[in-house]
Amino acid sequence: MKFGIFLVAAGLMMATPAVALTTVEAEAVVGIVEQLAAETGEGMVADAADIFFDYDALGANLIPAAGFDRASWVVAYDAVASGYMATIPLDDFNAVFEEPLALLEGSALPDDQKTMMREHMEGLIAEAQAVREQGVVHVEAVRPLESRLHALFFGEFGE
């Protein structure tokens, strides 16, 4: 579900410092994630830096070979993810949330539950928007990788 792409603990990324990401670092992150995604069948989501690090540590060790320790990997991964989110045109970004909100409104849930879920979703959407805004500083570093990142975020890798 596209909604989860942006919202899976997006709040964790909000604490990431806005350190300038280089295109070389972004390329390294994307290349590593592409390799690990091909192995795991799992694409890139906003908060999965630690998951990829742990999986990589089970054998491939691509991340340390590229010069990252856990902390620097998390910062670079989060910068790439937020930078990619910032490259998405605002209308397209907002459209990601339309389907889950429409499904909620059309559900048979009682109104009080819909209200509670809508408020929760609106909070998650606000967090995703904040992450997107934070990623603006990384746009130029990730722009050359935009099509590869699209494939990783939207599950079109390995096809």
Secondary structure, DSSP 8 states (H G I E B T S, - for coil): -HHHHHHTTHHHHTTS------HHHHHHHHHHHHHHHHHH-----TT-HHHHHHHHHTTT-HHHHTT--HHHHHHHHHHHHHHHHHHS-HHHHHHHHHHHHHHHHTS-S-HHHHHHHHHHHHHHHHHHHHHHHHGGGGHHHHGGGHHHHHHHHTT-TT-
